[in-house]
Amino acid sequence: MKTNRLKHLYIGELKDLYSAETQLVNALPKMVKAATSKDLRAGFAGHLEQTKEHVARLEKIFKALGESPAGKDCKGMEGLITEGGEMIAGTPAAEERDAGLISAAQRVEHYEIAVYGCVSAYAKLLGEDQAESLLRQTLEEEKQTNQKLTHLAAKINVVASESVEPDENSEQPKKAATPKTKAARA
């Protein structure tokens, strides 16, 4: 039986998403552990549970299609997770690490938003109404997660901007000029 080209692409993209989401299920606990902000840790922990639901939705779609989710390795997510791991390993200062973790997490969200947007459009064109509904639900959750990260960044990035590296010639850190101090000097 011949498969229409869009359906072939759709199934391939779904397999890529499945790989991406399962990789993320394995990576998020490391992000929870690395985060020092209580709110950021809670956000990552909540998104882990949500990501497990995303995997279950994809499995439901594959079952309805009579397809296996296995067979594809998402190189894009692999790269994003590797960069996030480098952020954790290479950033000893807690404030900087938290800001970097948000940046890494938002890259992941943007990737997922792009792919879920495409596959939900494919599902609609292919008449896969139940799949489209599930994919759109996940797409909205990914957008909400990205917004939550943006709100957290507004606080965490300020903390990182006010922290300083120790002076190379002394054990005392240099005092940073806070935005209020800078305004008072002007």
Secondary structure, DSSP 4 states (H G I P E B T S, - for coil): ----HHHHHHHHHHHHHHHHHHHHHHHHHHHHHH--SHHHHHHHHHHHHHHHHHHHHHHHHHHHHT--S-S---HHHHHHHHHHHHHHHH--SHHHHHHHHHHHHHHHHHHHHHHHHHHHHHHHHTT-HHHHHHHHHHHHHHHHHHHHHHHHHHHHHHHHHH--PBPTTSSSBPPPPPHHHHHHH-
